C-alpha cells in the first residue's frame, strides 16, 4: 500500500498521507516516501502547485510514530536527523512550488511542524493543532520552536508549547496560523481553487518569488530589502515593455472577472 497517494490534475498535485488507521503518524517509511514524493513533484514540469493533506477525517498527521520510536533505540536519532530523507519538513520547505497544507484533522507535534513547513494553510472546522514536545520530553528539531513564534507571536507560541494544549481551528485562524477555515466537505475544493490560482502564474517566476519571500523573511529587514533590490534589479532588467503591456491587459481582464 502506498503511504503517500498522489493525484495530478491541471497542474495541481494532491499528496495525501495515507496511514489513516494510525492517524497518519510519520513512521520512517512514511517520512522517506513523503520526502521522495515532494522531490518528484518538485521536479515534475506538469506540476505547478501542491496540496498536502491527510487521509481520513481524524488527522492531518499525529506526528512521529511514537510506537516505532519506543521500539527502536536508533529511531529517535533517525527521526530528528537533518537529511532530506529523515526530515520531511526539509523536503517540503525545499520544494520550489507553492505547497498548500489542507489540514483535515489534528496536526500534532511533528505533524504541527509539517503543517508549518507548508506555504499556506487552510483548515477544516475540525482541525486542531498541538505542540506536545514538552509533554513527550523531546525537543523539536523540524523548526517549530522558531517558526511558530514568528507566525503567531512569541507569547502565544509559548502558551501552546509550554502547555501542550490543543488550538482549535477558529482560534488558529484568528491568531493568523491558518489563512481560512472551511467546512470539512469544502476543504479540498477550497484548496484546489487556491492552488489553481497559484498554478496560473509562470512557474519560473513563482519559484523565484517564493524564494525571495522565504530568503528575505530569514533576514533582518534592512538586509531583506537589500536582497529584494538586488534580485529585482537583475530580474526586471530582462522584462520588455511589450511583455509588461501584454501582462497588464491580462491582469485587468482577470480583475474584472473577479468583481
SEVO-26183 format. One record per residue (C-alpha): residue in one letter; x, y, z. Coordinates in pm, whole numbers, padded with zeros to 5 digits, always signed. Last residue first. Example, Ala and Ser with C-alpha at 12.3 -4.5 7.8 and 13.67 -1.06 7.14 Angstrom:
<pts>
S+01367-00106+00714A+01230-00450+00780
</pts>
This chain:
<pts>
X-01554+04169-00939X-01327+03870-01008X-01375+03879-01387X-01280+04248-01396X-00955+04169-01214X-00873+03889-01458X-00918+04119-01756X-00704+04388-01595X-00428+04136-01515X-00433+04004-01873X-00401+04355-02014X-00110+04431-01783X+00053+04105-01893X+00065+04211-02256X+00177+04563-02169X+00462+04439-01949X+00570+04194-02219X+00582+04472-02478X+00785+04691-02242X+01047+04413-02215X+01146+04237-01891X+01515+04141-01868X+01609+04433-01642X+01332+04323-01408X+01517+04011-01297X+01853+04165-01212X+01708+04472-01044X+01450+04263-00861X+01716+04036-00717X+01943+04311-00589X+01666+04535-00458X+01491+04244-00287X+01813+04139-00115X+01871+04496+00002X+01520+04499+00147X+01593+04171+00327X+01918+04308+00467X+01738+04607+00615X+01453+04392+00746X+01675+04141+00930X+01697+03816+00733X+01502+03486+00731X+01196+03656+00582X+01410+03769+00289X+01503+03415+00190X+01143+03297+00213X+00991+03590+00020X+01263+03589-00246X+01243+03210-00281X+00866+03228-00337X+00920+03500-00598X+01180+03293-00785X+00964+02982-00782X+00656+03176-00896X+00858+03338-01177X+00980+03002-01303X+00628+02857-01277X+00451+03140-01467X+00143+03200-01251X-00174+03001-01329X-00069+02732-01082X-00115+02977-00796X-00479+03037-00892X-00530+02663-00938X-00380+02600-00593X-00632+02840-00438X-00921+02668-00610X-00785+02325-00521X-00751+02420-00154X-01111+02538-00145X-01231+02218-00315X-01015+02013-00073X-01156+02175+00240X-01519+02223+00136X-01650+01893+00274X-01480+01964+00606X-01643+02305+00644X-01397+02592+00589X-01136+02774+00795X-00908+03038+00643X-00549+03158+00621X-00421+02942+00907X-00184+03047+01187X-00305+03406+01189X-00424+03410+01551X-00790+03439+01446X-00748+03148+01206X-00591+02929+01472X-00867+03035+01710X-01131+02910+01467X-00938+02589+01400X-00899+02486+01764X-00567+02501+01948X-00488+02199+02164X-00290+02231+02486X+00069+02110+02513X+00116+02359+02796X+00463+02502+02736X+00440+02482+02357X+00097+02636+02320X+00138+02923+02567X+00495+02979+02449X+00374+03025+02092X+00107+03267+02211X+00368+03475+02390X+00616+03466+02099X+00379+03583+01829X+00154+03384+01594X+00367+03311+01288X+00715+03410+01402X+00659+03235+01734X+00558+02917+01549X+00859+02917+01317X+01135+02913+01579X+01034+02633+01816X+00855+02451+01533X+01158+02411+01307X+01198+02038+01246X+01406+01953+01553X+01159+01997+01837X+01294+01886+02176X+01151+01557+02302X+01014+01513+02656X+00673+01382+02547X+00495+01657+02742X+00739+01922+02620X+00707+01814+02257X+00326+01818+02279X+00269+02100+02031X-00099+02087+01939X-00314+02190+01643X-00680+02119+01575X-00877+02079+01254X-01249+02002+01281X-01361+02320+01105X-01138+02230+00814X-00813+02417+00780X-00636+02604+00501X-00263+02659+00546X-00024+02838+00312X+00348+02791+00239X+00377+02450+00403X+00657+02378+00652X+00430+02489+00938X+00197+02197+00864X+00491+01956+00889X+00585+02109+01224X+00229+02061+01352X+00251+01698+01236X+00576+01664+01429X+00383+01793+01733X+00016+01724+01649X-00182+01825+01343X-00537+01708+01413X-00794+01695+01136X-00826+01795+00769X-00542+02046+00744X-00509+02127+00374X-00146+02244+00363X-00079+02438+00044X+00266+02399-00111X+00373+02656-00371X+00650+02521-00597X+01023+02541-00529X+01009+02249-00285X+01292+02277-00032X+01048+02354+00251X+00851+02036+00185X+01167+01823+00178X+01301+01989+00493X+00971+01920+00668X+01003+01553+00575X+01326+01524+00778X+01489+01181+00770X+01507+01153+00391X+01604+01518+00345X+01893+01480+00590X+01882+01671+00918X+01814+01388+01159X+01539+01402+01420X+01371+01080+01311X+01695+00890+01263X+01829+00980+01605X+01497+00880+01761X+01470+00551+01573X+01803+00410+01687X+01670+00268+02014X+01378+00102+01830X+01050+00006+01999X+00958+00334+02163X+01020+00537+01846X+00800+00300+01643X+00517+00329+01892X+00567+00706+01897X+00508+00736+01522X+00612+01096+01471X+00334+01345+01418X-00042+01290+01457X-00089+01373+01089X-00363+01556+00903X-00584+01359+01133X-00936+01242+01208X-01116+01276+00874X-00947+01017+00658X-00628+01052+00457X-00408+01352+00528X-00331+01663+00324X-00060+01829+00115X-00171+02036-00184X+00091+02112-00449X+00125+02378-00718X+00277+02391-01067X+00306+02022-01152X+00348+01916-01517X+00716+02014-01505X+00778+01735-01249X+01096+01804-01050X+00919+01948-00745X+00665+01668-00763X+00943+01408-00755X+01122+01579-00466X+00798+01602-00269X+00721+01236-00332X+01069+01126-00223X+01035+01322+00101X+00689+01175+00160X+00813+00823+00094X+01103+00860+00336X+00883+01008+00608X+00618+00740+00552X+00874+00460+00586X+01021+00616+00900X+00674+00638+01052X+00500+00974+01046X+00161+00904+01201X-00123+00928+00950X-00380+00887+01229X-00259+00525+01260X-00556+00371+01074X-00548+00672+00840X-00197+00585+00720X-00207+00750+00376X-00054+01097+00379X-00218+01254+00073X-00029+01443-00197X-00261+01644-00424X-00086+01778-00734X-00217+02078-00928X-00110+02139-01290X-00448+02056-01438X-00490+01736-01234X-00221+01537-01054X-00306+01275-00789X-00057+01133-00541X-00115+00891-00253X+00159+00876+00009X+00196+00557+00212X+00131+00344-00094X+00000+00000+00000
</pts>
